[in-house]
Amino acid sequence: MNTLTVLQNEFEEETNKVRKFLEIVPDDKLDWKPHDRSMTMEALAVHLAEIPGWPDMMIHTEELDFQTSDYKPTTVKNTTELLELFETSYKKGKSALKKANESALDDRWTMRSGEQVLLDLNKYEAIRHALNQITHHRAQLGVYLRLLDIPIPGSYGPSADDSNF
C-alpha cells in the first residue's frame, strides 16, 4: 500500500466521524463557549469543518502565511450551513488526495505568521498534522457537547451514550 492510499483511508475514517459530530451541533448554541478563553461552538465547529480541505491547500501551495493570506474563518448561521461547509471541504480534500503525486509529499510546506514559523514539514507530515487536528478538535467538540448534555457519538468504538455500552 502506498502512502497516498494510507492517507486517503485515514482521511475517510476521520471525516466520517467528524460528520457525525457536526450533525448534532445545536443551532441555538453557536455562540456558547465553556470558558472565557475558549472558542465559541461556532468557531470550533467551523474550524473542524474547514480542516478536511487543508490537504488541497497543502498539496497545491508551499506555505500559508496568516499575515499575507486573505483567509478568514467562515461564519455559519446554523447546522445546515455548517454541514454544507464541511461537505465542500471534504470534497476538496478528498479530490486533492486522489489526484496527488506520491513524490510531491516530500516537498516542504510551511505555516507561518510573518517571520514566525509555526510549522515547517514535508507535505506528508503536514497532511498528517491536519488529520491529527481533526482528531483533536473533534474531541474538543465532544467536550462542548457533553457539557451541554448532548449525547455524543462514538469515535473509535461506542461512547458512553451508545445504548449498547
C-alpha positions in Angstrom: 0.0 0.0 0.0 1.4 3.4 -0.9 1.4 6.5 1.3 -1.4 8.2 -0.5 -3.7 5.3 -0.1 -3.0 5.3 3.6 -3.7 9.0 3.8 -6.9 8.6 1.8 -8.1 5.8 4.0 -7.4 7.7 7.2 -9.0 10.9 5.7 -12.2 8.9 5.0 -12.3 7.4 8.5 -11.7 10.6 10.3 -14.1 12.7 8.2 -16.9 10.2 8.6 -16.5 10.6 12.4 -16.4 14.4 12.1 -19.6 14.5 10.1 -21.5 12.7 12.9 -20.3 15.3 15.5 -21.1 18.3 13.3 -24.6 16.9 12.6 -25.5 17.3 16.3 -24.2 20.9 16.8 -27.3 22.7 18.0 -28.3 25.8 16.1 -29.1 27.7 19.3 -25.7 27.1 20.9 -23.4 28.5 18.2 -22.4 31.4 20.5 -21.9 29.2 23.5 -18.4 28.5 25.0 -17.4 26.6 28.1 -14.9 29.2 29.3 -14.0 32.9 28.6 -10.7 31.7 26.9 -12.5 29.0 24.8 -13.7 29.3 21.3 -17.4 29.6 20.7 -19.1 26.5 19.5 -19.4 28.1 16.0 -15.7 28.9 15.8 -14.7 25.4 16.9 -17.2 23.7 14.6 -16.3 25.9 11.6 -12.6 25.2 12.2 -13.4 21.4 12.3 -15.5 21.7 9.2 -12.7 23.5 7.3 -9.8 21.2 8.1 -10.8 18.5 5.6 -10.0 21.0 2.9 -6.4 21.5 4.1 -4.9 18.7 2.1 -5.9 20.6 -1.0 -4.1 23.7 0.2 -1.1 21.8 1.4 -0.6 19.8 -1.8 -1.1 22.9 -4.1 0.9 25.5 -2.1 4.3 25.8 -0.4 3.1 27.8 2.6 0.3 29.5 4.4 1.2 32.9 5.9 -1.5 34.3 8.1 -0.2 37.8 7.8 -0.4 37.9 4.0 -3.2 35.4 3.2 -6.8 36.5 2.8 -8.0 33.7 5.0 -10.9 34.4 7.3 -12.9 31.7 9.0 -16.3 31.1 7.5 -19.4 32.2 9.5 -22.4 30.0 9.7 -25.9 30.7 10.9 -27.0 27.1 11.6 -26.0 23.5 11.4 -27.2 23.1 7.9 -24.7 25.8 6.7 -22.0 24.1 8.9 -22.6 20.8 7.2 -22.5 22.4 3.7 -19.2 23.9 4.6 -17.9 20.6 5.8 -19.1 18.8 2.6 -17.3 21.4 0.5 -14.1 21.0 2.5 -14.4 17.2 2.4 -14.8 17.0 -1.4 -11.9 19.4 -1.9 -9.6 17.4 0.4 -10.7 14.0 -1.0 -10.1 15.2 -4.6 -6.7 16.6 -3.8 -5.6 13.4 -2.1 -6.9 11.3 -5.0 -5.1 13.4 -7.6 -1.8 13.9 -5.7 1.5 12.7 -6.8 3.3 10.5 -4.2 6.7 12.2 -4.8 5.2 15.6 -4.1 4.6 14.5 -0.5 8.4 15.0 0.1 8.2 18.8 -0.8 8.3 21.3 2.1 5.2 23.1 3.4 5.3 25.9 5.9 2.7 27.6 8.1 3.7 31.0 9.4 2.6 34.3 10.7 5.1 36.6 9.1 8.5 35.8 10.3 7.2 33.4 13.0 7.3 29.9 11.6 4.5 27.8 13.1 5.2 24.6 11.1 7.9 23.5 8.7 7.1 20.0 7.5 7.1 18.0 4.3 3.7 17.7 2.7 3.1 14.2 4.0 3.8 15.4 7.6 1.6 18.5 7.1 -1.3 16.4 5.9 -0.8 14.0 8.9 -0.8 17.1 11.1 -4.1 18.2 9.6 -5.6 14.7 10.3 -4.3 15.0 13.9 -6.0 18.4 14.1 -9.3 16.7 13.1 -9.0 14.2 15.9 -8.0 16.9 18.4 -10.8 19.3 17.6 -13.4 16.6 17.3 -12.5 15.6 20.9 -12.8 19.3 21.9 -16.3 19.5 20.3 -17.2 16.3 22.1 -16.4 18.0 25.4 -18.6 21.0 24.4 -21.5 18.7 23.5 -21.1 16.7 26.7 -21.1 19.9 28.8 -24.4 20.8 27.2 -25.7 17.3 28.0 -26.0 16.3 24.3 -25.3 12.6 23.6 -22.2 12.2 21.6 -21.4 9.5 19.0 -18.5 7.1 19.4 -15.3 7.8 17.6 -13.2 4.6 18.0 -15.9 2.4 19.5 -19.0 3.2 21.4 -19.4 6.3 23.5 -21.0 6.3 27.0 -24.2 7.5 25.2 -24.5 4.4 23.0 -27.3 2.2 24.1 -25.2 -1.0 24.0 -22.4 0.3 26.1 
